[in-house]
Amino acid sequence: MRDPEGESWLEISVKLPAEYAEPVTHLFTTYGDGRVFVSQSGDWDADDVGGDANSSDDVAVFCYLKNDDTVDNRKGMIDIGLRLMSELTDMEPHRERMVTAEEWAHQSFPTIRVADRITISPWSLEDGVPPDPRNDDVQVYLSPGLAFGTGNHPTTRLCLKGIVEDADAGKLTGARVLDVGCGSGVLTIVALKMGVTDAWCLDIDETAIRAVQNNLVMSSVSERAHVLSGSVPHEELPDVKFDYVLANITSRVLIDLAEALVDQASLGGTILASGILSEQSEAVREAFVNTKRVTISEPGQDGDWVMLRVVKSSDETKS
C-alpha cells in the first residue's frame, strides 16, 4: 500500500456565475478523478443551486487530479475547456495549487441540505461528539478532508432522492445495502438512518476508505456498516444478495461492472446506477439490459446527469 503521506493532488478551481456551474462540473468530471464539488458561502440547499433565485450568484467549482503521470494531459484539456467557456461569460482566471496529504485532510465544505430532509455538515473526530440535529432532518456528518461526495453533486443528489423516495414507501426497512464506489459514504449513512439494517461499503481509493470509516462513526451508524477496499466481485463480501446496490460511479465503470452489480442484487432487488451523463445513458442502459436479468424504469435526471433505477428480475430464467 502506498504511503498516504506521499500523495498529492492538483486542485483546479474557478469562480463564475451559478448558471455555468453545471458545464464546468461536466468538464471537471470528464477529465478529473470524480473529485468535483461546488462551493457557495453560507448554509445552502443543494437542490436550489442553478435555480432562478440563485442565477446571479457566483459559485466556485473545484476539482482534484491525483498527481500522477496523466495529470499534465488532463490539466491541458481542462485549460482548453475553460478558455472556450470564458468566451461565453465573464469568469475569473482559474486557479491551480498542489494539495498535500496534510492539506487535503483539513479541507472543509459548507453545510448543505438535500432532498428536503437531509442535512450534511463537516465534522472531524478530533472535534469530539457532533451536536444533535437542529430539526427533524436526517443529519449526516462527513470528514472535511474528503471534499467529494458531500451531496452537492447532481449524481449524489439523484441517489439521495431515490433513497428518500423508497424510504417513504417503506421499502428500506430491514433491507441490506451494498455501496460500490462509496466515496464519503454519504449514501450508506442516509440509507442506514432511514431503515436499512446493515450495509457494506466498497471503494478502490484508500483515502476514501479511511474517511468513510470516520464518517460512519460520526454519524452513529458504524455498528451496522462494513468497509472493504476494492470493487465487485469481492471475496470478502458475505455470501448473500443485497436488496439495494448503490453505484454512484462513472458511466465507463458502470458498463464494465453491469454484470457484477446485477449479480450482487437479490431477486427483485434494486440497483441505483448514477454518475451518468445524459449522452452516455443509452450505453449504460444497454450494458444492464444485455445481462438479460433486469428491467429499467424511466431515468431520474438532474441537468445533464442521469440515474438509472435497475430492478433485477424476480425470475432468474428471464431471457
Phi, psi and chi 1 to 4 in degrees:
 res  aa     phi    psi   chi1   chi2   chi3   chi4
   1 MET       -  138.7 -177.6 -177.1  -61.1      -
   2 ARG   -69.6  150.5  -68.2 -179.9   58.0 -170.6
   3 ASP   -73.6  115.7  177.5    4.3      -      -
   4 PRO   -61.4  -24.0   22.5  -33.2      -      -
   5 GLU   -67.4  -19.9  -64.4  -57.3  -40.7      -
   6 GLY   -89.7   -1.6      -      -      -      -
   7 GLU   -81.5  151.5  -66.3  179.3  -17.5      -
   8 SER  -151.0  159.5   61.2      -      -      -
   9 TRP  -133.2  146.9  -67.3  -96.7      -      -
  10 LEU   -90.8  118.7  174.8   64.6      -      -
  11 GLU   -93.7  126.2  176.5 -170.2   86.3      -
  12 ILE  -118.5  127.5  -59.5  177.0      -      -
  13 SER  -135.5  150.2   63.6      -      -      -
  14 VAL  -145.4  138.6   60.4      -      -      -
  15 LYS  -104.2  131.5 -172.7  175.8 -179.5 -179.7
  16 LEU  -162.9  168.6   74.9  173.1      -      -
  17 PRO   -58.6  144.5  -26.1   35.6      -      -
  18 ALA   -57.6  -30.9      -      -      -      -
  19 GLU   -65.5  -16.6   61.0 -174.1  -62.1      -
  20 TYR  -101.3    4.4  -71.9   93.7      -      -
  21 ALA   -63.3  -36.7      -      -      -      -
  22 GLU   -65.1  -49.6 -172.0  171.0  -70.8      -
  23 PRO   -64.9  -31.9   16.1  -28.9      -      -
  24 VAL   -68.5  -40.6  171.0      -      -      -
  25 THR   -60.0  -41.2  -62.3      -      -      -
  26 HIS   -58.3  -48.8 -176.7  167.1      -      -
  27 LEU   -60.0  -48.5  173.9   69.4      -      -
  28 PHE   -63.8  -37.1  -76.6  177.8      -      -
  29 THR   -68.8  -38.6  -58.7      -      -      -
  30 THR   -62.0  -42.2  -59.6      -      -      -
  31 TYR  -109.2   -3.8  -63.8  106.3      -      -
  32 GLY   -95.8 -160.6      -      -      -      -
  33 ASP  -106.2   18.5  -64.7  -39.5      -      -
  34 GLY    84.4   -0.4      -      -      -      -
  35 ARG   -94.5   80.4  -57.1  164.0 -173.2 -112.8
  36 VAL  -128.2  135.1  179.9      -      -      -
  37 PHE  -148.6  159.6   76.0  104.2      -      -
  38 VAL  -113.4  130.0 -177.7      -      -      -
  39 SER  -115.3  135.5  176.6      -      -      -
  40 GLN  -138.8  133.1 -176.2  170.7  -28.0      -
  41 SER   -64.5  143.7   60.0      -      -      -
  42 GLY    84.3  171.1      -      -      -      -
  43 ASP   -68.2  140.5  -68.9    0.8      -      -
  44 TRP  -153.9  163.8   58.6  -69.3      -      -
  45 ASP  -101.3  114.9 -171.5  -28.2      -      -
  46 ALA   -59.9  -29.4      -      -      -      -
  47 ASP   -69.7  -14.6  -65.3  -33.4      -      -
  48 ASP   -96.4   -9.1  -70.2  -21.8      -      -
  49 VAL   -63.7  131.7  172.2      -      -      -
  50 GLY    90.9   -9.2      -      -      -      -
  51 GLY   -72.5  172.0      -      -      -      -
  52 ASP   -59.0  -35.2  -68.5  -19.5      -      -
  53 ALA   -66.4  -22.9      -      -      -      -
  54 ASN  -113.1    5.3  -64.1  -41.2      -      -
  55 SER   -64.1  -20.8   60.6      -      -      -
  56 SER   -96.4   -3.8   62.1      -      -      -
  57 ASP   -82.6  145.7  -65.1  -19.3      -      -
  58 ASP   -89.3  144.2  -77.2  -13.7      -      -
  59 VAL  -129.0  163.7  -61.0      -      -      -
  60 ALA  -114.5  130.8      -      -      -      -
  61 VAL  -110.4  130.5 -174.2      -      -      -
  62 PHE  -119.4  146.0  -65.5   75.6      -      -
  63 CYS  -138.2  158.1   75.0      -      -      -
  64 TYR  -128.9  125.5  -67.1   87.6      -      -
  65 LEU  -112.1  123.8  -75.9   63.6      -      -
  66 LYS   -58.9  132.8 -178.7   66.1   73.3   67.9
  67 ASN   -77.0   86.7 -173.1   23.1      -      -
  68 ASP  -131.7 -165.7   56.1   23.4      -      -
  69 ASP   -76.1   -0.8   55.4    5.8      -      -
  70 THR  -103.6   -4.6   69.4      -      -      -
  71 VAL   -64.3  -38.7   67.4      -      -      -
  72 ASP   -64.3  -42.7  -71.2  -22.7      -      -
  73 ASN   -65.4  -43.6 -179.9   63.7      -      -
  74 ARG   -67.3  -38.8  -70.3 -176.5  -70.1  147.4
  75 LYS   -62.7  -38.7 -175.9  179.3   82.8   70.6
  76 GLY   -62.3  -40.2      -      -      -      -
  77 MET   -68.0  -36.3  -61.5  -54.7  -66.3      -
  78 ILE   -67.0  -40.9  -71.5  173.8      -      -
  79 ASP   -56.8  -45.2  -72.2  -16.6      -      -
  80 ILE   -62.7  -45.5  -67.5  171.5      -      -
  81 GLY   -62.1  -41.3      -      -      -      -
  82 LEU   -68.9  -35.1  -69.0  176.0      -      -
  83 ARG   -64.5  -42.1  -77.1 -158.6  -59.4  -88.7
  84 LEU   -64.5  -39.7  -68.5  173.0      -      -
  85 MET   -68.7  -31.1 -151.4  164.5  -62.5      -
  86 SER   -66.4  -15.8   68.2      -      -      -
  87 GLU   -79.6  -13.6  -62.4  179.5    4.6      -
  88 LEU   -97.7  -24.9  -58.1  176.2      -      -
  89 THR  -152.8  157.6 -176.3      -      -      -
  90 ASP   -74.2  124.3  -69.1  -28.3      -      -
  91 MET  -146.7  145.6   52.3 -170.9  -72.0      -
  92 GLU   -68.8  153.1  -62.2  179.5    5.6      -
  93 PRO   -57.4  141.1  -22.8   33.5      -      -
  94 HIS   -71.7  156.8   71.7  -83.6      -      -
  95 ARG  -112.9  150.0  -61.6 -178.9  178.5 -177.7
  96 GLU  -131.8  142.5  -61.7  178.6    8.4      -
  97 ARG  -156.5  150.9   71.9 -175.9 -176.2  102.1
  98 MET   -89.0  131.4 -160.3   60.9   69.5      -
  99 VAL  -110.7  122.2  179.4      -      -      -
 100 THR   -81.9  169.7   65.3      -      -      -
 101 ALA   -59.2  -37.1      -      -      -      -
 102 GLU   -67.1  -44.7  175.5   66.6   18.3      -
 103 GLU   -66.0  -38.7  -68.9  172.4  -49.6      -
 104 TRP   -57.8  -39.5  179.9  -96.4      -      -
 105 ALA   -68.6  -15.2      -      -      -      -
 106 HIS  -114.5   16.8  -69.2   90.4      -      -
 107 GLN   -71.9  160.9  -66.7  178.6   90.0      -
 108 SER  -139.5  179.0 -168.4      -      -      -
 109 PHE  -153.1  157.2   59.2   90.9      -      -
 110 PRO   -75.9  152.1   28.5  -35.0      -      -
 111 THR   -60.2  135.2  -70.4      -      -      -
 112 ILE  -130.2  162.8   63.9  171.3      -      -
 113 ARG  -126.8  131.0 -165.9  164.1 -174.9  -94.0
 114 VAL  -130.0  146.4 -173.9      -      -      -
 115 ALA    55.2   32.6      -      -      -      -
 116 ASP    68.2   -7.3  -65.0  -32.4      -      -
 117 ARG  -151.7   10.8   55.8 -165.4  -67.3 -168.0
 118 ILE  -119.1  121.5  -59.3  167.8      -      -
 119 THR  -109.4  128.2  -62.5      -      -      -
 120 ILE  -118.8  121.3  -57.1  172.3      -      -
 121 SER  -128.7  150.0  -54.7      -      -      -
 122 PRO   -77.0  142.7   28.9  -34.2      -      -
 123 TRP  -159.4  159.3 -161.0 -100.3      -      -
 124 SER  -132.2  146.2  173.5      -      -      -
 125 LEU   -57.6  -31.0  -74.8  177.0      -      -
 126 GLU   -68.0  -17.0  -70.7   75.0   18.1      -
 127 ASP   -83.4   -1.9  -64.3  -29.3      -      -
 128 GLY    90.5 -157.0      -      -      -      -
 129 VAL   -75.3  127.4  179.0      -      -      -
 130 PRO   -64.5  153.5  -17.9   30.3      -      -
 131 PRO   -70.4  158.1   25.9  -34.4      -      -
 132 ASP   -69.0  153.0  -67.8  -29.8      -      -
 133 PRO   -58.2  147.1  -21.6   31.7      -      -
 134 ARG   -81.5  -10.8  -66.6  176.5  -65.4  178.8
 135 ASN  -148.3 -160.8   49.2   37.6      -      -
 136 ASP   -88.2   10.0  -66.8  -28.2      -      -
 137 ASP   -63.5  156.7  -83.6   10.7      -      -
 138 VAL   -75.4  115.5  173.1      -      -      -
 139 GLN   -96.8  126.9  176.9   68.1   59.8      -
 140 VAL  -120.7  133.0  178.2      -      -      -
 141 TYR  -113.0  130.5  -68.8  104.6      -      -
 142 LEU  -125.5  143.8  -58.8  179.5      -      -
 143 SER   -61.7  129.1  -57.2      -      -      -
 144 PRO   -65.5  -15.2   22.1  -32.5      -      -
 145 GLY   -65.4  -22.3      -      -      -      -
 146 LEU  -106.3   96.3  -85.1 -173.5      -      -
 147 ALA   -70.9  -24.8      -      -      -      -
 148 PHE   -85.2  155.5   65.2   98.9      -      -
 149 GLY    78.9   25.0      -      -      -      -
 150 THR   -89.5   -6.5   56.8      -      -      -
 151 GLY   105.8   -6.3      -      -      -      -
 152 ASN   -93.9   -1.5   58.3    8.0      -      -
 153 HIS   -87.3  141.5 -166.8  -79.3      -      -
 154 PRO   -53.2  -36.4  -27.9   34.9      -      -
 155 THR   -64.8  -38.3   64.2      -      -      -
 156 THR   -72.3  -40.5  -50.4      -      -      -
 157 ARG   -59.7  -41.6  -65.1 -155.6  -58.1  -96.0
 158 LEU   -59.9  -44.7  -75.1  166.0      -      -
 159 CYS   -64.7  -43.2  -73.0      -      -      -
 160 LEU   -63.2  -40.4  -70.5  171.9      -      -
 161 LYS   -63.7  -39.7  -70.9  178.2 -179.6  178.3
 162 GLY   -62.8  -40.6      -      -      -      -
 163 ILE   -64.2  -44.3  -68.6  170.1      -      -
 164 VAL   -62.5  -43.7  168.7      -      -      -
 165 GLU   -59.0  -44.4  -70.9  171.4    2.5      -
 166 ASP   -72.1  -33.3  -76.5    0.9      -      -
 167 ALA   -64.6  -42.7      -      -      -      -
 168 ASP   -63.6  -27.9  -71.0  -15.4      -      -
 169 ALA   -87.3    2.6      -      -      -      -
 170 GLY    77.0   14.1      -      -      -      -
 171 LYS   -84.0  -14.6  -63.1  178.9 -179.7  179.5
 172 LEU   -90.2  -19.0  -68.0 -171.0      -      -
 173 THR   -59.2  119.6  -57.5      -      -      -
 174 GLY    78.5    5.1      -      -      -      -
 175 ALA   -77.7  157.9      -      -      -      -
 176 ARG  -112.5  132.9  175.8  177.8  -77.5  117.7
 177 VAL  -121.5  142.9  163.9      -      -      -
 178 LEU  -119.8  124.6  173.1   64.2      -      -
 179 ASP  -111.1  106.3 -170.6   -9.1      -      -
 180 VAL   -96.4  122.9  179.7      -      -      -
 181 GLY    73.2   52.5      -      -      -      -
 182 CYS   -68.0  -21.0   61.1      -      -      -
 183 GLY    59.3 -122.5      -      -      -      -
 184 SER   -75.6  -14.2   66.1      -      -      -
 185 GLY    88.1    8.8      -      -      -      -
 186 VAL   -60.3  -38.6   61.7      -      -      -
 187 LEU   -66.0  -44.0  -58.5 -177.7      -      -
 188 THR   -61.9  -45.0  -70.3      -      -      -
 189 ILE   -61.1  -46.2  -67.7  168.9      -      -
 190 VAL   -63.4  -43.6  170.1      -      -      -
 191 ALA   -60.8  -42.4      -      -      -      -
 192 LEU   -65.9  -35.8  -73.2  167.0      -      -
 193 LYS   -76.0  -11.2  -75.7  178.1  170.3  -79.3
 194 MET  -113.8   20.6  -59.0 -166.9   79.1      -
 195 GLY   123.8  -14.4      -      -      -      -
 196 VAL   -65.5  140.4  164.5      -      -      -
 197 THR   -77.7  -50.1  -62.1      -      -      -
 198 ASP  -151.5  160.1   64.0  -13.1      -      -
 199 ALA  -143.4  151.5      -      -      -      -
 200 TRP  -122.6  132.3  -67.7   75.5      -      -
 201 CYS  -114.6  133.4  -55.8      -      -      -
 202 LEU  -125.5  139.8  -63.0  175.6      -      -
 203 ASP  -156.3  145.1 -154.5  -67.8      -      -
 204 ILE   -87.5   -9.6   61.4  173.5      -      -
 205 ASP   -93.1  117.4 -170.1  -40.8      -      -
 206 GLU   -64.6  -29.8  -67.9  -61.2  -32.0      -
 207 THR   -64.0  -41.9  -53.1      -      -      -
 208 ALA   -65.0  -40.3      -      -      -      -
 209 ILE   -59.3  -45.3  -68.6  -63.4      -      -
 210 ARG   -63.9  -40.6  -66.0 -168.8  -64.1  -88.9
 211 ALA   -71.3  -43.1      -      -      -      -
 212 VAL   -63.8  -33.3   72.4      -      -      -
 213 GLN   -61.4  -42.7  -69.6  169.1  -28.2      -
 214 ASN   -66.7  -41.2  -70.3  -17.2      -      -
 215 ASN   -63.9  -37.9  -64.7  -21.1      -      -
 216 LEU   -63.7  -38.8  -69.6  163.9      -      -
 217 VAL   -66.9  -47.7  170.8      -      -      -
 218 MET   -64.0  -30.4  -68.7 -173.1  -62.9      -
 219 SER   -93.4    7.8  -66.3      -      -      -
 220 SER    63.0   37.7  -57.2      -      -      -
 221 VAL  -129.7   10.7  -67.3      -      -      -
 222 SER   -64.2  -27.6   59.8      -      -      -
 223 GLU   -70.5  -13.0   71.3  -79.2   -0.5      -
 224 ARG  -113.6   14.0  -67.9 -176.4  -73.8  134.9
 225 ALA  -130.8  151.5      -      -      -      -
 226 HIS  -131.5  137.3  -44.4  -91.0      -      -
 227 VAL  -121.1  128.6 -175.9      -      -      -
 228 LEU  -130.2  146.9  -63.8  172.7      -      -
 229 SER   -86.8  129.0  176.8      -      -      -
 230 GLY   130.7 -164.6      -      -      -      -
 231 SER  -135.7 -169.2 -175.1      -      -      -
 232 VAL   -99.2  145.4  -72.1      -      -      -
 233 PRO   -70.7  154.1   26.5  -33.8      -      -
 234 HIS  -136.5  125.2 -162.6  -64.6      -      -
 235 GLU   -68.7  -18.5   61.2 -177.9   12.1      -
 236 GLU   -92.6   -2.4  -66.0 -177.6   47.4      -
 237 LEU   -69.2  149.2  -77.4  173.8      -      -
 238 PRO   -66.0  156.6   25.3  -35.0      -      -
 239 ASP   -81.5   62.7 -172.5   20.7      -      -
 240 VAL  -138.9  166.4  -61.8      -      -      -
 241 LYS  -104.4  155.2  -59.9  -60.5 -177.5 -177.7
 242 PHE  -107.7  138.4  -65.8   88.0      -      -
 243 ASP   -67.5  -33.8  -56.4  -65.2      -      -
 244 TYR  -132.5  134.4  -78.8   86.0      -      -
 245 VAL  -118.9  117.5  177.4      -      -      -
 246 LEU   -99.6  127.5  -50.7  174.5      -      -
 247 ALA  -140.3   83.8      -      -      -      -
 248 ASN   -98.4   83.4 -178.3   21.8      -      -
 249 ILE  -126.9 -117.6   34.2 -174.3      -      -
 250 THR  -135.7  162.1   66.8      -      -      -
 251 SER   -57.3  -45.8  -63.7      -      -      -
 252 ARG   -59.8  -45.3  177.9 -177.3   58.6   78.8
 253 VAL   -69.2  -37.6  178.0      -      -      -
 254 LEU   -60.7  -41.6  -73.5  169.7      -      -
 255 ILE   -63.1  -44.7  -69.3  169.4      -      -
 256 ASP   -65.3  -33.6  -69.2  -15.9      -      -
 257 LEU  -102.6    4.9  -65.1 -177.2      -      -
 258 ALA   -51.4  -49.5      -      -      -      -
 259 GLU   -63.2  -42.9 -174.3   69.0   45.2      -
 260 ALA   -66.9  -37.6      -      -      -      -
 261 LEU   -66.6  -43.2  -67.6  170.3      -      -
 262 VAL   -63.0  -39.8  173.0      -      -      -
 263 ASP   -62.0  -31.4 -172.1   59.5      -      -
 264 GLN   -77.0  -18.8  -67.8  -65.0  -27.6      -
 265 ALA   -81.4  147.5      -      -      -      -
 266 SER   -75.1  165.1   60.5      -      -      -
 267 LEU   -61.7  125.7  -61.1 -177.5      -      -
 268 GLY    81.6    0.1      -      -      -      -
 269 GLY   -73.7  163.1      -      -      -      -
 270 THR  -114.2  137.3  -62.7      -      -      -
 271 ILE  -113.6  121.9  -58.2  165.2      -      -
 272 LEU   -97.0  105.5  -62.3 -176.5      -      -
 273 ALA  -104.1  114.6      -      -      -      -
 274 SER  -131.2  177.9 -167.8      -      -      -
 275 GLY    91.9   22.7      -      -      -      -
 276 ILE  -109.5  122.0  -51.5  165.8      -      -
 277 LEU   -74.6  145.8  -74.5  162.9      -      -
 278 SER   -55.5  -36.7   54.9      -      -      -
 279 GLU   -72.8  -11.4   64.1  -97.0   28.2      -
 280 GLN  -103.5   -2.9  -59.9  163.9  -17.5      -
 281 SER   -65.4  -35.0   61.8      -      -      -
 282 GLU   -66.8  -37.7 -169.4   55.5   39.5      -
 283 ALA   -66.5  -39.0      -      -      -      -
 284 VAL   -68.2  -43.9  178.0      -      -      -
 285 ARG   -57.0  -44.7  176.7 -171.4  -71.9  -92.0
 286 GLU   -61.9  -38.6 -177.3  177.7   -8.3      -
 287 ALA   -62.0  -40.2      -      -      -      -
 288 PHE   -72.3  -42.2  -80.2  103.9      -      -
 289 VAL   -60.6  -35.7  168.9      -      -      -
 290 ASN   -66.6  -14.7  -74.4  -16.9      -      -
 291 THR   -71.7  -16.3   68.1      -      -      -
 292 LYS    59.6   29.7  -59.0 -176.1 -176.5  -60.9
 293 ARG  -134.3   11.2  -56.8  159.8   70.3 -172.0
 294 VAL  -139.8  164.4  -56.4      -      -      -
 295 THR  -123.1  150.9   57.9      -      -      -
 296 ILE  -126.1  126.0  -58.3  177.1      -      -
 297 SER   -83.8  175.7   64.2      -      -      -
 298 GLU   -57.8  135.8  -74.0  -60.4  -49.6      -
 299 PRO   -71.5  149.6   27.9  -35.3      -      -
 300 GLY   -83.0  149.1      -      -      -      -
 301 GLN  -140.2  141.1 -170.5  150.2   -4.1      -
 302 ASP  -138.1   98.8 -172.9  -26.8      -      -
 303 GLY    65.0 -125.8      -      -      -      -
 304 ASP   -87.6    5.1  -70.7  -24.7      -      -
 305 TRP  -108.4  144.7  -61.2   92.6      -      -
 306 VAL  -128.0  143.6  170.4      -      -      -
 307 MET  -120.9  131.8 -179.2 -170.3   76.0      -
 308 LEU   -99.9  132.8  -62.1  179.7      -      -
 309 ARG   -98.7  107.9 -179.9  179.6  -73.1  -90.5
 310 VAL  -106.8  124.3 -178.4      -      -      -
 311 VAL  -113.2  125.1  178.1      -      -      -
 312 LYS   -73.5  134.9 -174.5  172.0  179.4  177.8
 313 SER   -58.7  141.5  172.1      -      -      -
 314 SER   -77.7   -1.2   57.3      -      -      -
 315 ASP  -123.4  106.9  179.9    3.2      -      -
 316 GLU   -63.4  -14.8  -80.2  -80.4   31.5      -
 317 THR   -88.1    0.8   64.1      -      -      -
 318 LYS   -57.4  139.1  178.7 -177.6  176.0 -177.8
 319 SER  -125.3      -   60.8      -      -      -
